Amino acid sequence: MNLSQKRKIWKVKLMDKSLIDLLFMSQKRKDLLLLLKKGGKPIEEITDSLNVTSTGMLPQIKKLKDEHLVLQEDREYRLTPLAEIVVEKMEPLLDTLMVIEENKDYWEDRDLTALPNPFLERLNELKSCFLVKPDPDNIFEPSPIFMENIRKSKEIVFYSSIFHPVFSEIFIANKDYDIKITLVVTRKIWERLKTDFEEELKLCLAREKRRLFISKKEIKIAMLVKTECFMAADFLTSKGIFDQETIIGFEPAALKWTEDLILHYKEQAQEI
């Protein structure tokens, strides 16, 4: 490789780093790009929406204009076609970083090896979720917010690799025939259900809206729950411990992510 080629490579790397810095090193620029994704805006609307002054915003707009990411048409600023592509890719990344940053200690200590790559790539869909930790005085009890929402749900999809305390109340002892419940468990949990609740299980499975699936694999996720109104996910720690720290969400994207993941495991399972 000659000197001229090395200089070209160095120049490309420098430009790439400069563009990354431009996009991510200023909150004002990030907020502006995301705002303009919705359409062109005059400076007055930009400053009102972002709660900034025109004096503070105009230099950032100029930097984006210089890099051909923002253009001005009459009094409106809008994204260039290039910027539309960049922002479309940037938003999921920012959302994913937000998911991780909001509960950094939690995600750093979770075993996510059981998550297929497509679901890891969709982790940004959990951006509206929050972490619920167990009450030290009731360490073996599900959280009140979990029980409150599960009890009012009419359509429940449930995956578990642990013998969760809500099994008997939700799936087996629940006599509300109108509630549709689909349960996916590992073979280990199936064997325990048969041993501890043999007769109750037979009555339960005889109901039209109760379905039970046995996973062919031991999947290292403690619990996943999706209903029409909320979702919950318990991931094992990196040491394989179930610590009852639960991710809970109510937004459609989080519900969709959880349902798709449970159905992914259900497709690989055998119905009883």
N, C-alpha and C positions, 0 to 999 in steps of 0.2 A: 504494500500500500504506500503510495507516494505522499508527499507532504500536502499536496493540494487536496487529495481525497480525505486525509485526516482532518484538515481544516473544515471541509464541508460537513463531515460527521459531527465535529465539535460544534459547528454553527447550528446544525439541526437540533442537537441536544440542548444547546443554550436556548433556542427559541421555544422548544417544548417546555422547558422548565419555566421560562418567562410566562408562557400562556397559563400553565398550572398555577403559578403564583398570582397571576392576574385574576384567575377565577376563584381561588380559594383563600387568598391571603387578606381579603377585605370582605367584611360582613355586608357592607353597603353594596358592593358590586354583586355579591351573590344574591342578596335580596332583590336588587333591581332586575337582574336577569330572570329570576323566578317570577317577578311581578309582570314583566313584559311578555312572558310566555302566554299570558292571558289576552294580549293585544297591546296595541300602541297606546301610550299615555302622554299627556302634556306634563311639564315639569311640576305644575301645581298639584296634580293628582299623585304624581310620584312622591313628592315630599309629604303630602298628607297621608298617603298609604303607608309609607315607611317611617313616618314620624322623624324626619330629618329636615335640615334647612337646605335651601337651594345652594347656598355657599358651600356647604359640605358635600352636596351631591354632584354638582356640575363638574368638578375635577375628576370624579370617578366615571362619569359619563364620557368625558373626553378620552380617558384611557381606553374605555371600551370601544369608542368610535375609532380611535387610532389603530386598534387591532381588528377593525371591520367586524365587530360583534354587535354593535348598536349603530343604527343610522337615524337621521332626523329628517322627517317629512313635514314641512310646514312647522307647526308647533308641537308635533308629536314625536316621541322617541319610540323606536320599535326594534325588535331583533332582526338581524340580517338572516338570510337562509342558513348560512353557516352556523350562526348562534343558535338557531332553532334546533339544529341537530345536536349541538354541544349541550344545550340546556336539557334536552330530552334525555340524554345519557347521564347528565350531572345530577338530576333530581333524585333518581333512585339511590345513587351513591350517597348523597347527602342524607337521605332518609335512613339508609342503613347505618351510617355513622351515628345518626341521632339515636337509633335503637340501641346501639352498643354503648354509646357515651352515657345515656341516661341511667343504665344499670351495668356499668363497666365491670364491677367486681363479680356480679352474677354471671355475665356471659363469659368472662375469662375462666371461670371455674366450672363451666358446663361441658358435658360430653355430648358433642353434636355429630359424632361419627355416624349415627344412625340416620341423619337427615340426608336424603338424596340431594345432589347438587342443585337441581332446579328449585328446591325449597330453600336452600341456603341463599341462592341468588334472589329469592323473593323475600328475604328477611326484612326488607324495607317495609313490607306490608304490616309489620307489627309495630310501626312507629307510634301508634296511638295507645299502645298497651302500657300497663304499669305492673310493678312487682308487689306481690303481697307476701309478707313473711308470717310464719306461724306465731300464734300467741304463746309466749313461754309458759303461761299457766295452763294452756290446753294444747300441748305440743302434738298430740295425736289426733286432734280434731280438725276437720277442714275449716277453712276461714269462713266467717259469717257471710261475707260478700259472695263467696262461692255457693254456699248453701241457699242463700236468699234467692239467687238467680236460677239455680238448678231446680228448685222447688216450684218455680212459676213457669218453667219451660214445658212446652207441649211436644217438642220434637228434639230428641237427644241422640247425638252420635258420640260414642265413647270408645277410646282405645286405652288399654292399660296393660302394663307388664308387672304391676304390683297389685297386691290384694288391698285395694283401696277401701277405706271405711264406708264409703257411700254405696258400695255394691248392693248390700242387702236392702238399704232403704230405697234406692233409685230403681234398680233392675228387678230384684227378686220380690221384695215385700210390697212394691208399689201396685195398688189395686185399681188405679185409674186406667181403665181400658182405652181411653181416648189418647193417652200419651204414647207416641211412637218412639221406641227405643231400639237403637242398633248398638250392640256391644261387640268390640273386637278385643280379644285377650290372647295372651300367650298360652301355650299348652300347660305350663306350670300352674297358671291361674285357673284354667279350665279344670284341672285335676282337683284343685282345692274346692272349687265351687261344687263339683260333684260330691266330694266327701262331706262338706259341711252343710250343704243345702240341697240334698238329693231330691227330696219330695217337692220342696218349694220351687226348685229349678224346673222340674217336669211341668208343674202347673203354669209357671211363667212362660215357658217356651210353647205351651199350647195356645197362648194368646196370639191373635192375628198380628198385632203391632209390636211383637217382641222378636228380635232376631239376634242370634249369637253366632259369632265367627271365631274360629280358632286359627291363630297365626301359625304358619309353618316355621317361622323363624323367631328366635328370641331377640326382639328388637330393643335396643337400649334407650328407650324413652319411657319414663315412669307413667305419664298419663297425658292424654289429650281429650278435651271435651269441647264439643261445639253444639250449641242449641240455636234456636231462632233469635235469641236475644244477646248471647255472650259466648266467649270462648275462654278456655283455660288450658295452660300447658305447664307440665312439670317435667323438667329435664333433670336427669341424674347428674350428680357432680362428677368431676374428672376422676374421682376415686370410686365411682359407682354407687354413691350414697343418695338415698331419697330423703331430702331435707325439708320437703313440703314448702319450699319457696316457689310460688306460683305466678306465672305471667297471665294476666287477665286483660281482656279487651272487649270493647263493645262496637267497634267500627266494622263496617261491612268487609273491608279488605282483610282485617285480622280474622274474621269469621270464615271468610273464603279460604284463606291460607290454611287454617286448621282443618276445615272440612276436607279440602283437597288432600291433605296429608293423611288423614284417617282413611279416606277412601282409597288412597294409594296402598295402604297396608291391608285394607279389606279385600282388595282385588287379588292379593296374594294369600288370602286366608280361605279356610274351608268352613262352610256353614253347617251348624249342627241341626 
